[in-house]
Amino acid sequence: MSLPNKLTMFRIFIIPVIIILYILRDSIGDFTFIIIGILFVIASITDYFDGKIARDRDIVTTFGKFADPLADKLLVLGSLMLLANYYTLNQDGSAYMWMPFWIVFIVLARELIVTSIRLVAVGEGIILHASKWGKYKTALTMLTIVFYFFVMPLDITALNITGVVLMSLSVLFTIGSGVDYFIKNKDSILKSV
């Protein structure tokens, strides 16, 4: 197994660890979200390095093409679902900055649409690469998730406002990158209609 694929597998392994820590948060205490945040940062760094190493060493595998984007989506969507669950459980007003379910839905819908477009293109022998806007969206969303994990134990109004601004920007970039992806690939999409 190549190093990029090992990094991808490591990232996939981190996801259930994050979920288990979240489930056990009452037993672990306030540091749970900091630990989760550290694991999320480590997983995000492996995402950067597996792609960089694969490109630099020209190591492209079928497994990597499939597993790398899957690992990214599982990590981000799993974390957003975890934050949405926390938001739902804490409607007493102390956690209003956390993640309403509709944000997770927007991100999930965008990912499903883009993945569907890619599948149509692959069926036609066309390989679609991520756009710079998709990369910006991913980076901003990951930064926002890290922010939430590290400030979640705190209840400071300025941080709540910062969280809302970051998440709003992430949603705008999510929608914008999805529209950009559709526009750039509309010929492939409309050809099969």
C-alpha positions as a printed NumPy array, in Angstrom:
array([[  0.   ,   0.   ,   0.   ],
       [  1.4  ,   3.4  ,  -0.986],
       [  2.042,   6.151,   1.575],
       [ -0.809,   8.363,   0.282],
       [ -3.236,   5.448,   0.63 ],
       [ -1.941,   4.724,   4.149],
       [ -2.609,   8.36 ,   5.074],
       [ -6.119,   8.074,   3.621],
       [ -6.758,   4.895,   5.629],
       [ -5.453,   6.624,   8.763],
       [ -7.912,   9.479,   8.133],
       [-10.764,   6.994,   7.725],
       [ -9.714,   5.308,  11.003],
       [ -9.85 ,   8.661,  12.854],
       [-13.532,   9.177,  11.969],
       [-15.   ,   6.424,  14.221],
       [-12.604,   7.485,  16.992],
       [-14.064,  11.014,  16.815],
       [-17.608,   9.618,  16.932],
       [-16.833,   7.356,  19.902],
       [-15.26 ,  10.279,  21.781],
       [-18.364,  12.358,  21.118],
       [-20.643,   9.582,  22.386],
       [-18.501,   9.319,  25.542],
       [-18.243,  13.121,  26.036],
       [-20.169,  13.125,  29.311],
       [-17.749,  10.595,  30.796],
       [-14.626,  12.28 ,  29.412],
       [-15.555,  15.859,  30.268],
       [-14.945,  19.299,  28.794],
       [-11.721,  18.316,  27.064],
       [-13.604,  15.947,  24.757],
       [-14.122,  18.604,  22.102],
       [-10.491,  19.722,  22.289],
       [ -9.368,  16.108,  21.743],
       [-11.828,  15.797,  18.864],
       [-10.517,  19.081,  17.453],
       [ -6.92 ,  17.836,  17.598],
       [ -7.914,  14.593,  15.833],
       [ -9.799,  16.587,  13.204],
       [ -6.726,  18.77 ,  12.592],
       [ -4.511,  15.686,  12.269],
       [ -6.976,  14.124,   9.819],
       [ -7.128,  17.367,   7.815],
       [ -3.329,  17.504,   7.635],
       [ -3.213,  13.924,   6.321],
       [ -5.66 ,  15.029,   3.609],
       [ -3.205,  17.7  ,   2.49 ],
       [ -0.188,  15.422,   2.579],
       [ -1.721,  12.39 ,   0.889],
       [ -2.629,  14.557,  -2.094],
       [  0.721,  16.332,  -2.169],
       [  2.729,  13.101,  -1.931],
       [  0.568,  11.412,  -4.584],
       [  1.093,  14.34 ,  -6.981],
       [  4.819,  14.813,  -6.242],
       [  5.633,  11.114,  -6.601],
       [  3.079,  10.489,  -9.336],
       [  1.367,   7.799,  -7.258],
       [ -2.194,   7.62 ,  -8.528],
       [ -4.182,   4.508,  -7.657],
       [ -7.788,   3.516,  -8.251],
       [ -8.146,   3.014,  -4.498],
       [ -6.828,   6.524,  -3.846],
       [ -9.18 ,   8.099,  -6.391],
       [-12.103,   6.458,  -4.6  ],
       [-11.017,   6.498,  -0.945],
       [ -9.496,   9.985,  -0.66 ],
       [-12.632,  11.987,  -1.547],
       [-14.764,   9.514,   0.411],
       [-12.592,  10.002,   3.511],
       [-12.86 ,  13.792,   3.142],
       [-16.632,  13.692,   2.861],
       [-17.013,  11.281,   5.794],
       [-14.738,  13.409,   7.976],
       [-16.448,  16.725,   7.204],
       [-20.038,  15.471,   7.104],
       [-19.543,  13.299,  10.192],
       [-18.164,  16.278,  12.099],
       [-20.98 ,  18.557,  10.942],
       [-23.554,  15.934,  11.995],
       [-21.888,  15.677,  15.379],
       [-22.059,  19.471,  15.772],
       [-25.712,  19.486,  14.646],
       [-26.506,  16.821,  17.226],
       [-24.818,  18.888,  19.925],
       [-26.789,  21.962,  18.829],
       [-30.061,  19.994,  19.051],
       [-29.247,  18.723,  22.544],
       [-28.351,  22.199,  23.828],
       [-31.311,  24.382,  22.911],
       [-31.183,  26.124,  26.287],
       [-29.555,  29.138,  24.616],
       [-25.983,  28.357,  25.65 ],
       [-24.999,  26.825,  22.329],
       [-26.765,  28.911,  19.721],
       [-23.631,  29.172,  17.601],
       [-23.413,  25.458,  16.912],
       [-24.719,  23.684,  13.864],
       [-28.407,  23.676,  12.857],
       [-29.36 ,  20.63 ,  10.759],
       [-30.068,  22.641,   7.603],
       [-26.389,  23.576,   7.311],
       [-25.48 ,  19.896,   7.237],
       [-28.209,  19.369,   4.632],
       [-26.789,  22.092,   2.344],
       [-23.283,  20.61 ,   2.546],
       [-24.597,  17.078,   1.991],
       [-26.758,  18.17 ,  -0.965],
       [-23.804,  19.917,  -2.614],
       [-21.585,  16.863,  -2.171],
       [-24.223,  14.532,  -3.624],
       [-24.818,  16.824,  -6.605],
       [-21.097,  17.207,  -7.361],
       [-20.513,  13.467,  -6.957],
       [-23.422,  12.763,  -9.33 ],
       [-21.975,  15.162, -11.913],
       [-18.618,  13.408, -11.621],
       [-20.234,  10.   , -12.114],
       [-21.997,  11.203, -15.262],
       [-18.71 ,  12.61 , -16.571],
       [-16.802,   9.407, -15.79 ],
       [-19.438,   7.477, -17.724],
       [-18.534,   9.646, -20.703],
       [-14.803,   9.166, -20.184],
       [-14.295,  12.668, -18.75 ],
       [-12.323,  13.2  , -15.551],
       [-13.433,  16.272, -13.61 ],
       [-10.984,  17.751, -11.136],
       [-11.83 ,  19.844,  -8.112],
       [-11.992,  23.565,  -8.827],
       [-10.176,  26.175,  -6.777],
       [-13.557,  27.223,  -5.336],
       [-14.157,  23.669,  -4.151],
       [-10.745,  23.7  ,  -2.481],
       [-11.521,  27.061,  -0.828],
       [-14.876,  25.664,   0.329],
       [-13.197,  22.617,   1.835],
       [-10.498,  24.657,   3.579],
       [-13.015,  27.149,   4.995],
       [-15.372,  24.398,   6.151],
       [-12.511,  22.527,   7.848],
       [-11.33 ,  25.756,   9.508],
       [-14.881,  26.395,  10.727],
       [-15.209,  22.887,  12.153],
       [-11.857,  23.221,  13.937],
       [-13.012,  26.568,  15.357],
       [-16.188,  24.979,  16.708],
       [-14.396,  22.051,  18.321],
       [-11.905,  24.277,  20.098],
       [-14.4  ,  26.898,  21.325],
       [-17.318,  24.574,  22.073],
       [-16.428,  24.244,  25.772],
       [-16.534,  28.059,  26.044],
       [-19.646,  30.22 ,  26.073],
       [-18.41 ,  33.632,  24.966],
       [-20.644,  35.902,  22.887],
       [-17.79 ,  37.152,  20.656],
       [-16.882,  33.554,  19.834],
       [-20.525,  32.753,  19.105],
       [-20.66 ,  35.611,  16.609],
       [-17.358,  34.505,  15.044],
       [-18.724,  30.964,  14.705],
       [-21.893,  32.18 ,  13.004],
       [-19.843,  34.318,  10.568],
       [-17.48 ,  31.426,   9.749],
       [-20.338,  28.988,   9.219],
       [-22.229,  31.511,   7.065],
       [-19.14 ,  31.954,   4.877],
       [-18.742,  28.172,   4.663],
       [-22.359,  27.794,   3.512],
       [-21.934,  30.567,   0.918],
       [-18.746,  28.931,  -0.41 ],
       [-20.49 ,  25.542,  -0.425],
       [-23.356,  26.875,  -2.527],
       [-21.069,  28.997,  -4.711],
       [-18.633,  26.175,  -5.435],
       [-21.529,  23.865,  -6.301],
       [-22.956,  26.421,  -8.742],
       [-19.46 ,  26.992, -10.21 ],
       [-19.005,  23.247, -10.648],
       [-22.373,  22.93 , -12.395],
       [-21.7  ,  25.887, -14.733],
       [-18.238,  24.599, -15.707],
       [-19.635,  21.14 , -16.451],
       [-23.127,  21.963, -17.75 ],
       [-22.35 ,  20.68 , -21.252],
       [-21.558,  17.195, -19.928],
       [-24.622,  17.275, -17.688],
       [-27.114,  18.6  , -20.247],
       [-25.841,  16.259, -22.963],
       [-27.38 ,  13.317, -21.131],
       [-30.747,  14.969, -20.399]])
